[in-house]
């Protein structure tokens, strides 16, 4: 496979295994999410894994949003 791109190879082929190991699939209010564990109590939304377009309009689960395990009851691991 040949890629003709101006992007550096580090962005196309990431080799960091540390960030992948901290990522976890969870369900928040029925919306499947990929989150990265920031610390023991907080997670940051990486990606919305839903096929429902309405889920992408939710401001609570937009990529980059912080979710606290202590304050939210609707968070469960998938």
N, C-alpha and C positions, 0 to 999 in steps of 0.2 A: 504494500500500500504506500502510495506517495501522497504526501500532503503538501500542497502549495499554499503556504500561509506565511504571514509576517509575524505571527504569534511565536513567542519563545517556546521551546520544547517543554519547559517546566510547567507552563500553563496547560498544554495539551495532554501531557503524560505525567500527572502528579505522582510522585513516589513517596509522599509523606504518609506513613501508616499511623502516626500518632493522632492526627485529626480524624481519621476514619474510625479508629477505635473508640473515640469519645462520642461518635454519632449514634443515635438510637431512634428507632421508629416508634412513635407514640400516637395515640388517638386523643385529641382534645375536642370535646363537645361534638363527637362524631366525625371529626375531620382528621384523616390520617396525615401525619407530619413527620418529617425527618428533622430532628433537633440535635444540637451539639451541646453537651453538658459543659456549662461554664464553671460551675462549682457544685457542691452537694445539694443546693436548694434551687438553683436557677438553670434554665436551658434557653438557648437561642435558636429560633426557627431558621433552618437552612433551606428547606424545600417543602412545598405543599404537595402531597402525593395523591390528591383527590382528582377525579375526573369531572366533578360538578363545578360549573363555572361560578356559581354563587359562593362557593367556599373561597375563591380568590378575591372576593370583595370584602371579606371580613378583615377589619383592621387589627384585630387581636392576634391574628396568625399570619400576618404578612412576613415575608423573609426578612430577618434581622430583628424581629420583635423578641423581647425577653418574656419568658413564661416562668413564673415562680411556682414551685411545687407546693410551698406552704400555703399560699393564698388561693390556689385553684383546686377545686374538687373534681373537675371533669377530666383530669389527666390520668391516663392509664397506659401502661406499656402494651405494645402489640405482640 
